């Protein structure tokens, strides 16, 4: 989630060719509601960089504190998260348990 204005987020998304939505909190409503204010830079008032993996209904599966490099999820961690989510939501995940 960025704090950029919607038009900046849309331009960035288009520039990347992304087909997924970018979340934007330009008015910083979510930042206040979830207490995500980064206190070390009051001038720019950034959001603490969290990463979430979500179920299809947008329920949070896992939260990563994205500070710098060591807090962000690796591609392998994301792959494992999505594997676990898929296992829980897909009835055809385990082919041995599918009833014919």
DODO-768576 format. One line per 10 residues: number of its first residue (from 1); their letters; for each residue x, y, z of N, C-alpha, C. Coordinates in Angstrom, 1 decimal. Layout:
residues N
NUM	a	X Y Z X Y Z X Y Z | ...
This chain:
residues 100
1	xxxxxxxxxx	0.9 -1.2 0.0 0.0 0.0 0.0 0.9 1.2 0.0 | 0.6 2.1 -0.9 1.4 3.3 -1.0 0.6 4.5 -0.5 | 1.3 5.6 -0.2 0.7 6.8 0.1 0.7 7.8 -1.0 | 1.0 7.3 -2.2 1.0 8.2 -3.4 -0.5 8.5 -3.8 | -0.7 9.6 -4.5 -2.0 9.9 -5.0 -2.5 8.8 -6.0 | -3.8 8.6 -6.2 -4.2 7.5 -7.1 -3.7 7.6 -8.5 | -3.5 8.8 -9.0 -3.0 8.9 -10.4 -1.5 8.5 -10.5 | -0.8 8.7 -9.4 0.6 8.3 -9.4 0.7 6.8 -9.3 | -0.1 6.2 -8.4 -0.2 4.7 -8.3 -0.6 4.1 -9.6 | -1.6 4.7 -10.3 -2.1 4.2 -11.5 -1.0 4.2 -12.6
11	xxxxxxxxxx	-0.2 5.3 -12.7 0.8 5.5 -13.6 1.9 4.5 -13.4 | 2.3 4.3 -12.1 3.3 3.3 -11.7 2.9 1.9 -12.1 | 1.6 1.6 -11.8 1.0 0.2 -12.2 1.1 0.0 -13.7 | 0.6 1.0 -14.4 0.7 0.9 -15.9 2.1 0.8 -16.4 | 3.0 1.6 -15.8 4.4 1.5 -16.3 5.0 0.1 -16.1 | 4.6 -0.6 -15.0 5.0 -1.9 -14.8 4.3 -3.0 -15.6 | 3.2 -2.6 -16.1 2.3 -3.5 -16.8 1.6 -4.5 -15.9 | 1.5 -4.1 -14.6 0.9 -5.0 -13.6 -0.6 -5.2 -13.9 | -1.1 -6.4 -13.7 -2.5 -6.7 -13.9 -3.2 -6.9 -12.6 | -2.5 -6.6 -11.5 -3.1 -6.7 -10.2 -3.3 -5.3 -9.6
21	xxxxxxxxxx	-4.2 -5.1 -8.7 -4.4 -3.8 -8.1 -3.3 -3.3 -7.2 | -3.1 -2.0 -7.2 -2.2 -1.4 -6.2 -3.0 -0.7 -5.2 | -2.8 -1.0 -3.9 -3.5 -0.3 -2.9 -2.9 1.0 -2.6 | -3.8 2.0 -2.4 -3.3 3.4 -2.2 -4.1 4.0 -1.0 | -3.3 4.6 -0.1 -3.9 5.3 1.1 -3.4 6.7 1.1 | -3.8 7.4 0.1 -3.4 8.8 -0.1 -3.8 9.7 1.1 | -5.0 9.5 1.6 -5.4 10.3 2.8 -4.9 9.7 4.1 | -4.2 8.6 4.0 -3.6 7.9 5.2 -4.7 7.5 6.3 | -5.9 7.1 5.8 -6.9 6.6 6.7 -6.5 5.3 7.3 | -6.1 4.4 6.4 -5.7 3.0 6.8 -4.4 3.1 7.7
31	xxxxxxxxxx	-3.5 4.0 7.4 -2.3 4.2 8.2 -2.7 4.5 9.6 | -3.7 5.4 9.8 -4.1 5.8 11.2 -4.9 4.6 11.8 | -5.8 4.0 11.1 -6.7 2.9 11.6 -5.8 1.8 12.1 | -4.8 1.4 11.4 -4.0 0.2 11.7 -2.7 0.6 12.5 | -2.5 1.9 12.8 -1.4 2.4 13.5 -0.1 2.0 12.8 | 0.0 2.3 11.5 1.1 2.0 10.7 2.1 3.2 10.4 | 2.0 4.2 11.2 2.9 5.4 11.0 4.3 5.1 11.3 | 5.2 5.3 10.4 6.6 5.2 10.5 7.0 6.5 11.2 | 7.5 6.4 12.5 7.8 7.6 13.3 9.2 8.2 13.0 | 10.1 7.6 12.3 11.4 8.2 12.1 11.5 9.3 11.0
41	xxxxxxxxxx	10.4 9.5 10.3 10.3 10.5 9.2 9.0 11.2 9.2 | 8.8 12.1 10.2 7.6 12.8 10.3 7.3 13.8 9.2 | 8.3 14.2 8.5 8.1 15.1 7.3 7.4 14.4 6.2 | 7.8 13.2 5.8 7.1 12.5 4.7 6.0 11.6 5.2 | 6.0 11.2 6.5 4.9 10.4 7.1 4.7 9.1 6.3 | 5.7 8.3 6.1 5.5 7.1 5.4 4.8 6.0 6.2 | 4.3 5.0 5.5 3.7 3.8 6.2 4.8 2.8 6.5 | 4.6 2.1 7.6 5.5 1.0 8.0 5.3 -0.1 6.9 | 6.4 -0.5 6.3 6.3 -1.4 5.1 6.0 -2.9 5.5 | 4.7 -3.2 5.6 4.3 -4.6 5.9 4.0 -5.3 4.6
51	xxxxxxxxxx	4.2 -6.6 4.6 3.7 -7.4 3.4 2.7 -8.5 4.0 | 1.7 -8.7 3.3 0.7 -9.7 3.7 0.5 -10.7 2.6 | 0.2 -12.0 3.0 -0.3 -13.0 2.1 -1.7 -13.2 2.5 | -2.6 -13.2 1.5 -4.1 -13.3 1.8 -4.8 -14.5 1.2 | -5.8 -14.9 1.8 -6.7 -15.9 1.3 -7.6 -15.2 0.2 | -8.3 -15.9 -0.6 -9.1 -15.2 -1.7 -10.2 -14.3 -1.1 | -10.7 -14.6 0.2 -11.7 -13.7 0.8 -11.0 -12.5 1.5 | -9.7 -12.3 1.3 -8.9 -11.2 1.8 -8.6 -11.4 3.3 | -8.8 -12.6 3.9 -8.4 -12.9 5.2 -6.9 -13.0 5.2 | -6.2 -12.4 6.2 -4.8 -12.4 6.3 -4.3 -13.8 6.7
61	xxxxxxxxxx	-3.4 -14.4 5.9 -2.7 -15.6 6.1 -1.4 -15.4 7.0 | -0.6 -14.5 6.5 0.7 -14.2 7.2 1.0 -12.7 7.0 | 1.7 -12.2 8.0 2.2 -10.8 8.0 3.7 -10.8 8.1 | 4.3 -10.0 7.2 5.8 -9.8 7.3 6.0 -8.4 7.6 | 6.9 -8.1 8.5 7.3 -6.7 8.8 8.4 -6.4 7.8 | 8.1 -5.6 6.8 9.0 -5.4 5.7 10.1 -4.4 5.8 | 10.5 -4.2 7.1 11.6 -3.2 7.2 12.9 -3.8 6.5 | 13.4 -2.9 5.7 14.6 -3.2 5.0 14.6 -4.6 4.3 | 15.8 -5.2 4.2 15.8 -6.4 3.4 15.4 -7.6 4.2 | 15.8 -7.7 5.5 15.6 -8.9 6.3 14.2 -9.1 6.7
71	xxxxxxxxxx	13.3 -8.1 6.7 11.9 -8.3 7.1 11.0 -8.7 5.9 | 11.4 -8.5 4.7 10.5 -8.7 3.6 10.5 -10.2 3.3 | 9.4 -10.7 2.8 9.4 -12.1 2.4 10.2 -12.4 1.2 | 10.8 -13.6 1.2 11.6 -14.0 0.0 10.6 -14.6 -0.9 | 11.0 -14.9 -2.1 10.2 -15.6 -3.1 9.8 -17.0 -2.6 | 10.8 -17.6 -2.0 10.5 -18.9 -1.4 9.5 -18.9 -0.3 | 9.5 -17.9 0.6 8.5 -17.8 1.6 7.1 -17.5 1.0 | 7.1 -16.7 0.0 5.8 -16.4 -0.7 5.3 -17.7 -1.4 | 6.2 -18.4 -2.0 5.8 -19.7 -2.6 5.2 -20.7 -1.6 | 5.9 -20.8 -0.5 5.4 -21.7 0.6 4.0 -21.2 1.1
81	xxxxxxxxxx	3.9 -19.9 1.3 2.6 -19.3 1.8 1.5 -19.7 0.8 | 1.7 -19.5 -0.5 0.7 -19.7 -1.4 0.4 -21.2 -1.6 | 1.4 -22.0 -1.4 1.2 -23.5 -1.4 0.3 -23.9 -0.2 | 0.5 -23.3 1.0 -0.3 -23.6 2.1 -1.7 -23.1 2.0 | -1.9 -21.9 1.4 -3.2 -21.3 1.2 -4.0 -22.2 0.2 | -3.3 -22.6 -0.9 -3.9 -23.5 -1.9 -4.3 -24.8 -1.3 | -3.5 -25.4 -0.5 -3.8 -26.7 0.2 -5.1 -26.5 1.0 | -5.3 -25.4 1.6 -6.5 -25.2 2.5 -7.8 -24.9 1.7 | -7.6 -24.2 0.6 -8.8 -23.8 -0.1 -9.2 -24.6 -1.3 | -8.3 -25.5 -1.8 -8.7 -26.3 -3.0 -9.0 -27.7 -2.7
91	xxxxxxxxxx	-10.2 -28.1 -3.0 -10.6 -29.5 -2.7 -9.8 -30.5 -3.5 | -9.3 -30.1 -4.6 -8.5 -31.0 -5.5 -7.0 -31.0 -5.2 | -6.6 -30.4 -4.1 -5.2 -30.3 -3.8 -4.5 -31.6 -3.7 | -5.1 -32.5 -2.9 -4.5 -33.8 -2.7 -5.3 -34.8 -3.5 | -4.7 -35.2 -4.6 -5.4 -36.1 -5.6 -5.8 -37.4 -5.0 | -5.1 -37.9 -4.0 -5.5 -39.2 -3.4 -6.8 -39.1 -2.6 | -7.2 -37.9 -2.2 -8.4 -37.8 -1.4 -9.6 -37.3 -2.2 | -9.5 -37.2 -3.5 -10.6 -36.8 -4.4 -11.5 -38.1 -4.5 | -12.8 -37.9 -4.3 -13.7 -39.0 -4.5 -14.2 -39.0 -5.9 | -14.2 -40.2 -6.4 -14.6 -40.4 -7.8 -16.1 -40.7 -7.9
